[in-house]
Amino acid sequence: MKQQFLKGKTDIIRLTVYSNNRPVVPTSGTVELYKPDGSVLQADTAVTIDATTGEMTYNLTATHTANHDLNYKAVWSYVVSSVTYFETQLFDVVKCVLSIPIVDEDLFNELESLRRAFKQETGTATAGAAGTITDTIRRKEPNNFWKGGFIEILAGTGVGQMRDITSNAQSTGVISVSPDWTTNPDTTSVYRVVKSFTKKIEQSFSKLETMLYNKGKRHSLILESSQIEFPLLYLTIHLICLDLMDEEGDKWDRLAKLYYEKFEKSFNTMKLEYDEDESGTIMGEDEEQTSPASLRIGRA
């Protein structure tokens, strides 16, 4: 999904380039911004590059986001091994930016059996520090496999502590946590790691955002995050159930179909409002409340 920025607000536009499934770290880079009509919004200027992740960033000012519209263009140039490459990125300036309004616990409250389907593993630490726990024997999962989940000390030093997982490294067996431990774990600490459904929530949010975008007039849409709570909840459970399904007609297959029906119903009964003339009020046929099911597809 394209990056979205609020009208008249400062923000940061970001780009990370990947090669062979790994982020590329440029030695330098610039970006040039264009308005939807093709005129230059910002002449070519240097960007900031994270030396670890390779993420390139540029600070947008209120001047850059002064007018809400779709398909602004950022043309990035970046240098890798003395070769200059280019990447074009589209972004929108909108009246509202949505955020994710649900967490794992909301999924469990809706469908308790998902709690038992959670991916979890146990082990004994081989080392510990203020913000990490290490298990070089059992923790061989891919980088950030456990990110967004949580870890609990079940026995030994630090028993009873629970922390959010911010990352894990396959090569070292190190799991990083937040906040730091009150009592650092050691080689006596028996732990349990539990994987979050964060990525499924994010995937569903992206799908939902795309559906709203495809209805047209996204830059004029007036909507707050709480209004997408139930459509997002049902769509996420639908996708999780599809992953858990072993064969057609089993429990998870039936639940996947049920929750997709619930998603469609909740999405199609949402009321969408558009302030196209920037009057601050919703008036007239083009701005009145309408459901996604009846909204015509178009572009402003």
C-alpha positions as CSV (number, residue, x, y, z in Angstrom):
1,M,0.0,0.0,0.0
2,K,1.2,3.5,-0.8
3,Q,2.4,5.7,2.0
4,Q,-0.2,8.3,3.1
5,F,0.4,11.6,4.7
6,L,-2.0,14.0,6.4
7,K,-2.7,17.3,4.7
8,G,-0.6,20.2,6.0
9,K,1.4,18.0,8.4
10,T,5.1,17.2,8.6
11,D,6.1,13.6,8.2
12,I,8.8,11.2,6.8
13,I,8.7,9.4,3.5
14,R,10.6,6.1,3.5
15,L,12.1,3.6,1.1
16,T,14.0,0.4,1.5
17,V,15.3,-1.5,-1.5
18,Y,15.8,-5.2,-1.4
19,S,18.1,-7.6,-3.4
20,N,18.2,-11.4,-3.0
21,N,15.7,-11.0,-0.1
22,R,18.1,-8.7,1.8
23,P,18.0,-4.9,2.2
24,V,20.4,-2.9,0.1
25,V,22.5,-0.3,2.0
26,P,23.3,2.6,-0.3
27,T,26.3,4.8,0.3
28,S,24.4,7.9,-0.7
29,G,21.0,9.0,-2.2
30,T,18.7,11.8,-3.2
31,V,15.0,12.2,-3.8
32,E,13.0,14.5,-6.1
33,L,9.2,15.1,-5.4
34,Y,6.5,15.8,-8.0
35,K,2.9,16.9,-7.7
36,P,0.2,14.7,-9.3
37,D,0.1,17.1,-12.3
38,G,3.8,16.4,-12.9
39,S,5.2,19.7,-11.7
40,V,8.2,19.7,-9.4
41,L,7.3,19.9,-5.7
42,Q,10.9,19.5,-4.3
43,A,14.1,19.6,-6.4
44,D,16.6,16.8,-6.0
45,T,17.9,16.8,-2.5
46,A,20.0,14.5,-0.2
47,V,18.3,11.8,1.9
48,T,19.2,10.2,5.2
49,I,20.3,6.5,5.0
50,D,20.3,4.0,7.9
51,A,23.7,2.3,7.8
52,T,22.2,-0.9,9.2
53,T,18.8,-1.3,7.5
54,G,19.5,0.7,4.4
55,E,16.3,2.6,4.8
56,M,16.3,6.0,3.0
57,T,14.2,8.8,4.5
58,Y,13.3,12.3,3.7
59,N,11.5,14.8,6.0
60,L,8.3,16.2,4.4
61,T,7.3,19.7,5.4
62,A,3.8,21.2,5.6
63,T,4.5,22.8,2.2
64,H,5.0,19.3,0.6
65,T,1.6,18.1,2.0
66,A,-0.3,21.4,1.6
67,N,-2.8,19.9,-0.9
68,H,-4.6,16.6,-0.5
69,D,-4.5,14.5,-3.7
70,L,-3.5,11.1,-5.0
71,N,-0.4,9.9,-6.8
72,Y,2.3,12.3,-5.7
73,K,5.6,11.0,-7.0
74,A,9.0,10.5,-5.3
75,V,11.9,9.7,-7.6
76,W,14.8,8.3,-5.5
77,S,18.4,7.9,-6.7
78,Y,20.9,5.9,-4.7
79,V,24.4,4.7,-5.1
80,V,25.5,1.1,-4.4
81,S,29.1,0.0,-5.2
82,S,29.6,3.2,-7.2
83,V,26.6,2.5,-9.5
84,T,23.6,4.8,-9.4
85,Y,20.1,3.3,-9.4
86,F,16.7,4.8,-9.5
87,E,13.3,4.0,-7.9
88,T,10.0,5.7,-8.4
89,Q,7.5,5.7,-5.5
90,L,3.9,7.0,-5.4
91,F,2.3,8.5,-2.2
92,D,-0.9,10.2,-1.3
93,V,-1.9,13.3,0.8
94,V,-5.2,12.5,2.5
95,K,-7.6,13.8,5.1
96,C,-7.3,10.8,7.4
97,V,-4.6,8.2,8.0
98,L,-5.8,5.0,9.5
99,S,-4.0,2.9,12.1
100,I,-4.5,-0.7,13.2
101,P,-7.1,-0.8,16.0
102,I,-6.8,-4.4,17.1
103,V,-4.2,-6.7,18.9
104,D,-3.9,-10.4,19.4
105,E,-6.1,-10.3,22.5
106,D,-9.0,-9.0,20.4
107,L,-8.6,-12.1,18.1
108,F,-8.7,-14.4,21.1
109,N,-11.8,-12.6,22.6
110,E,-13.6,-13.2,19.3
111,L,-12.4,-16.8,18.8
112,E,-10.8,-18.4,21.8
113,S,-9.6,-21.5,19.9
114,L,-7.0,-19.2,18.2
115,R,-5.2,-19.0,21.5
116,R,-4.5,-22.7,21.5
117,A,-3.4,-22.5,17.9
118,F,-0.7,-20.0,18.7
119,K,2.9,-21.0,17.7
120,Q,5.0,-21.4,20.8
121,E,8.2,-23.1,21.9
122,T,10.1,-23.6,25.2
123,G,13.8,-23.8,25.9
124,T,16.5,-23.0,28.5
125,A,18.7,-19.9,28.1
126,T,22.4,-20.2,27.4
127,A,22.9,-16.6,28.4
128,G,21.0,-13.5,29.4
129,A,21.5,-9.7,29.5
130,A,19.5,-6.6,30.4
131,G,17.5,-6.6,27.1
132,T,18.1,-10.0,25.7
133,I,17.9,-13.7,26.3
134,T,20.0,-16.2,24.3
135,D,19.5,-19.8,23.4
136,T,22.1,-21.0,20.9
137,I,20.8,-24.6,21.0
138,R,17.0,-24.3,20.1
139,R,16.4,-20.9,18.6
140,K,17.2,-21.4,14.9
141,E,14.1,-19.7,13.5
142,P,14.6,-17.0,10.8
143,N,15.4,-13.5,11.7
144,N,12.4,-11.7,13.4
145,F,10.3,-14.9,13.4
146,W,9.2,-14.1,17.0
147,K,9.0,-10.3,16.6
148,G,5.7,-8.9,17.9
149,G,5.2,-11.9,20.2
150,F,6.1,-12.3,23.8
151,I,8.5,-14.3,26.0
152,E,7.8,-15.6,29.5
153,I,10.3,-17.0,32.1
154,L,8.7,-20.2,33.4
155,A,11.4,-21.3,35.9
156,G,14.8,-20.4,37.2
157,T,16.3,-16.9,37.4
158,G,13.8,-14.2,36.6
159,V,10.8,-16.6,36.8
160,G,7.4,-14.9,36.2
161,Q,8.7,-12.1,34.0
162,M,7.0,-11.5,30.7
163,R,8.3,-9.2,27.9
164,D,7.5,-8.2,24.3
165,I,9.9,-9.5,21.7
166,T,11.3,-6.8,19.4
167,S,13.6,-9.1,17.3
168,N,15.4,-12.4,17.1
169,A,18.6,-13.3,15.3
170,Q,18.9,-16.7,13.7
171,S,22.7,-16.7,13.6
172,T,23.2,-16.0,17.3
173,G,20.0,-17.3,19.0
174,V,19.5,-13.9,20.6
175,I,16.0,-12.7,21.4
176,S,15.7,-9.0,22.2
177,V,12.9,-7.8,24.5
178,S,11.3,-4.6,25.6
179,P,11.4,-3.3,28.3
180,D,14.6,-4.6,29.8
181,W,14.4,-7.4,32.3
182,T,14.0,-6.5,36.0
183,T,16.1,-9.6,36.8
184,N,18.4,-10.7,33.9
185,P,17.9,-14.3,32.9
186,D,20.8,-16.8,33.0
187,T,21.5,-20.4,32.2
188,T,18.9,-21.6,34.8
189,S,16.1,-19.7,33.1
190,V,13.5,-21.8,31.4
191,Y,11.4,-19.7,29.0
192,R,8.5,-19.9,26.6
193,V,8.3,-17.9,23.4
194,V,4.9,-17.2,21.8
195,K,4.5,-16.0,18.2
196,S,2.1,-13.1,17.6
197,F,-0.5,-12.8,14.8
198,T,0.9,-9.3,14.2
199,K,1.9,-10.0,10.6
200,K,-1.6,-11.4,9.8
201,I,-3.2,-8.3,11.3
202,E,-0.9,-6.1,9.2
203,Q,-1.6,-8.2,6.1
204,S,-5.4,-7.8,6.7
205,F,-5.0,-4.1,7.3
206,S,-3.2,-3.6,4.0
207,K,-5.9,-5.5,2.2
208,L,-8.6,-3.4,3.8
209,E,-6.8,-0.2,3.0
210,T,-6.5,-1.3,-0.6
211,M,-10.2,-2.0,-0.8
212,L,-11.0,1.4,0.5
213,Y,-8.5,3.0,-1.9
214,N,-10.1,1.1,-4.8
215,K,-13.5,2.6,-4.0
216,G,-12.0,6.0,-5.2
217,K,-11.7,9.4,-3.6
218,R,-9.4,8.1,-0.8
219,H,-7.8,11.5,-0.3
220,S,-11.2,13.0,0.6
221,L,-12.4,10.1,2.9
222,I,-13.3,11.0,6.5
223,L,-12.9,7.8,8.6
224,E,-11.3,7.0,11.9
225,S,-9.6,3.8,12.9
226,S,-12.3,2.5,15.3
227,Q,-14.7,2.3,12.3
228,I,-12.6,-0.5,10.7
229,E,-12.2,-2.5,13.9
230,F,-14.7,-5.2,13.1
231,P,-14.0,-5.6,9.4
232,L,-10.3,-5.9,10.2
233,L,-11.0,-8.4,13.0
234,Y,-13.1,-10.7,10.9
235,L,-10.7,-10.5,7.9
236,T,-7.7,-11.3,10.0
237,I,-9.4,-14.3,11.6
238,H,-10.4,-15.5,8.1
239,L,-6.8,-15.4,6.9
240,I,-5.5,-17.1,10.0
241,C,-8.1,-19.9,9.7
242,L,-7.0,-20.4,6.0
243,D,-3.4,-21.0,7.2
244,L,-4.6,-23.4,9.9
245,M,-6.8,-25.4,7.6
246,D,-5.5,-29.0,6.7
247,E,-8.3,-30.1,4.4
248,E,-11.5,-28.8,2.9
249,G,-14.4,-29.0,5.3
250,D,-12.4,-29.2,8.5
251,K,-13.0,-26.9,11.4
252,W,-10.7,-24.2,10.2
253,D,-12.1,-24.3,6.7
254,R,-15.6,-23.8,8.1
255,L,-14.4,-21.0,10.3
256,A,-12.6,-19.3,7.4
257,K,-15.8,-19.2,5.4
258,L,-17.9,-18.0,8.3
259,Y,-15.5,-15.2,9.1
260,Y,-15.2,-14.1,5.5
261,E,-19.0,-13.8,5.4
262,K,-18.9,-11.7,8.6
263,F,-16.1,-9.6,7.1
264,E,-18.1,-8.9,3.9
265,K,-21.2,-8.0,5.9
266,S,-19.4,-5.6,8.3
267,F,-17.4,-4.0,5.4
268,N,-20.3,-3.5,3.2
269,T,-22.4,-1.8,5.9
270,M,-19.7,0.7,6.8
271,K,-20.7,4.3,6.2
272,L,-18.2,6.3,4.2
273,E,-18.1,10.1,4.2
274,Y,-16.2,12.3,1.8
275,D,-15.3,16.0,2.2
276,E,-14.4,16.8,-1.4
277,D,-14.9,20.5,-1.3
278,E,-13.0,20.9,2.0
279,S,-15.9,22.7,3.6
280,G,-15.5,20.8,6.8
281,T,-19.1,19.4,6.5
282,I,-20.6,16.5,4.6
283,M,-23.2,17.9,2.3
284,G,-24.6,17.0,-1.1
285,E,-25.0,13.8,-3.1
286,D,-21.3,13.3,-3.7
287,E,-20.4,13.6,0.0
288,E,-23.3,12.0,1.8
289,Q,-22.9,8.8,3.7
290,T,-22.7,5.7,1.6
291,S,-21.8,2.0,2.0
292,P,-18.8,0.5,0.3
293,A,-21.2,-1.9,-1.4
294,S,-23.0,0.9,-3.2
295,L,-20.1,3.3,-3.7
296,R,-19.2,3.8,-7.3
297,I,-15.6,3.2,-8.2
298,G,-13.8,6.2,-9.6
299,R,-10.9,8.6,-9.3
300,A,-11.1,12.3,-8.4
